[in-house]
Amino acid sequence: MKNHQFLVLLLLLGLPIWAQQSESQKNLEKSANTVFEIKNPNFQLSPQTGMTKQHWKDAALYLLQGAFGYIHLLEDPMKFPKQEGKSYPQDEAKVPTEKLEGLCRTLFVAAPLLKENPSLTINNIKVADYYRYQITKLTDPQSASYIVPRSKNGGPSQNLVEFGALSISLLVNSEVLWDPLTQQQKDALAKTMLSYGDGPTVNSNWKFFNIFVLSFFKEKGYAVNEKLLVEYLDKSLLDYRGNGWYNDSPAYDYYSMWAFQMYGMIWSEYFGKANYPEYASKFKNNFADLKNNYPYLFSQNGEMIMWGRSISYRTGAVVPFPLMGFEGDATTNYGWMRRIASGVIKQFFTHPDFMKDNVPTLGFYGAFEPSVQVYSCRGSVYWMGKIFLGLLVPDDNPFWTAKENEGAWKTEFKKNKVYNKFQGVSEILITDYPNIGASEVRAWCNAKVKDDWQKFRSTENYNRLSYSSAFPWQADGENGEVAMNYVIKNKMNQWEAFRLYTFKKFEDGIYYRDVVLETDANVKFNLAEIPLANGILRVDKNNSSTSFAMRLGHYALPKLGSEIKTTVRKIKNYEVTIIDNGKYQLAMIPLLGWDKSLVVQAKGLHPEANESSVINLSNNFIPQKDQSTVYATLMLWKKSGEKWSNKELLAVKKINFSSKENTVNVSLANGEKKLIKY
């Protein structure tokens, strides 16, 4: 009888806890598939997106509420369901760092909100109390969140990255996050964080993590290694390459623009101009350069391109635009800058695949394993929260008050034209296509698989011939499925993509590169591409001295519901292959060198849909003595439903290769002439 009463008592005592957990789980499951809604859009101020500063706050809260769906007590860590695949943790040893990432990165979202509302409460948890509690546990050896200080001879690690991130949030909102701590807690944090900040770093954007740790604690009166701080400032400035671009040793991508520029502006605004004004001035001068280049990398609808590593950081790419508000430059088109930034927020936050389990996926829209890096965990995605550092810009700033507009897409660009912006020392080419409102980029890639231990700089994240805002990159398939690149059947009988590119020049609207196959130096090409109003003309010269099978792929189209339609047309002696997915049409026309066209279906290779199609051209190359082979290809596009004229499809009137001069003369259907000089 007593045992029975004891069991009943246990059941009754446990019921409220079980009920609370059950209700939380129901709420989590209910909200897990919700999509961000722009409530009460303001189309007077923002005709394109309807978004105002309030909607940015709503978006930040939406992101933070998802994260706090996992927080029921102050002790609960910011630890989220692992996404299947190569992301970490793969073992328990990495869990403390995983928790640290979740904590410090979600704080990018919380810190600006807490600055305006220190009493913010989510899921019955006072947000400020939570972060202060969790921050102090980082130095408590008895806590599961404890981070061991860097040993005397310890190298740079992910802990340095996250402590650099934490220092940014502490710097911009010390009133809420730092000031209430006890002196003992502050001293313990200083000891641990400075052990990492006052130490070695990676020769990349990582230098800023040391800079922010050292700067924050100097600001708070602690003795820091100022000599090292200045050294890292100098080295960061040496990474600048002009037109807003920094080099991230060795890559160029979104991150080498927005991360460097955001760090430089935030550091200058909140610390540098008061303590190191000469360095702040240099960072701000570099920041000023980006407005004439970086906005052109985004589509007319304010969409970013899927390109480079850390794609899951998404909205972080547009944080330089609100930070322009700190410049006070009257010549800046703030309405266009906000239109781009709000457009990118909408691009992801309103996409039905963006969230899973209330947390953003590792991917572009939904989860996409080919774009994931091994250094990412699920909480890594909250690096995107840096966009909300833009909320630090005051309400009356022109970034928020200017009327939204489409900038160059309305004032500079004309239909049936193409616009190139070459970025100089960085060798990046940005191209804008007014006919479909898309942007495109060509940039660095020269990394060998055998040397790429993290397996991202040699992959599709970088090795495509170009990247488009309208056509996200498709991963390569084992059976030769390829989009926007060449694949070669190598000596191991495997399809191998080009990745070892060397930029040569940009001249007369032609972008030149040389490329060699990693596994066989006898396979080598001169590449030349000419952006056209409705696509690209490729005229590539094969200088190889060995035989092989090869393919060249157009961009790929995802299946968006109905089947992708294929049409084949004959114009003069040329075969035109067109695919149409109901949103876009892609056409491919082999002009010289190719044997045949084929439409290749793929599964699991595209970031927007499980099924996709891509047009591939194929050739079995056999070298001829003292003779090169030229492969000329038109890769065109239109919106679905628009008709193609024969003149549009056959955009080249004449094409002649002179082996003696090593040139190709091209006469375009619109009357233009191009001389390709390899």
ZIHUCOR-V119386 format. One line per field, one symbol per residue. ss: DSSP state (h for helix, s for strand, l for the rest). phi: phi as a letter, one per 40 degrees, with the letter a starting at -180 (. if undefined). A space follows every 50 residues. Layout:
ss: ???
phi: ???
This chain:
ss: lhhhhhhhhhhhhhhhhhhhhhhhhhhhhhhhllllllllllllllllll llhhhhhhhhhhhhhhhhlllllllllllllllllllllllhhhhhhhhh hhhhhhhhhhhhhhhhllllssllsshhhhhhhhhhhlllllllllllll lllllllhhhhhhhhhhhhhhhlhhhhlllllhhhhhhhhhhhhhhhlll llllllhhhhhhhhhhhhhllllllhhhhhhhhhhhhhlsssllsslsll sllhhhhhhhhhhhhhhhhhhhhhhlhhhhhhhhhhhhhhhhlhhhhlll llllllllllhhhhhhhhhhhhhhhhlllllllhhhhhhhhhhhhhhhhl llllssllssllslllslhhhllllllhhhhhhhhhhhhhhhlllllhhh hllllllhhhhllllllssssslhhhllsssssllllssssslllsllhh hlllllllllllllllsslllllslllllllllllsssslllllssslls sssssssllssssssssllsssssssssssssllsssssssslllllsss ssssssssllllllsssssssllssssssslllssssssssslllsssss sssllsllllsssssssssssllsllslsssssssssssllllllhhhhl lsssssssllllssssssllllsssssl
phi: .cccccccccccccdcccccccccccccccccbcbdbccfcbcccbccbg cbcccccccccdccccccccbbbdccccbbdccdhcccccaccccdcdcc cdccccccccdcccccbccdbbfgbcccdcccccccccbcdccccdbcdc cdbcccacccdcccccccccccacdccbdccccccccccdccccccccac abcacddcccdcccccccdcgccbccccdcdcccccccccbgfgcbbbfb cbadcccccdccccccccccacccbbdccdccccccccccccbddccbcd cgbcccagcfdccfcdcbcdcccdcccgccccccccccccccccdcdbcc ccccbafgbdccibcccadcccbcccbccddcdcccdccccccddccddc ccccacfdcbcbcbcgbbbbbccgdcgcbbbbbccbgbbabbadaabcdc bcccfbcccddbcccabbccbdccccbccgcabfacbbccccgbcbccac cbcbabafgbbbababcdcacccabcbabbcbdbibbbbbbcbcbacaca bbbccbbccbiccccbbbbbbfbbcbbbbabgbbbbbbbcbagccabacb cbbgbbcbacbabacbbbabcbcbcfabbbbbacbbaaccgccccccccb cbcaabbbcccfbbcbbcccgcbbbcbc
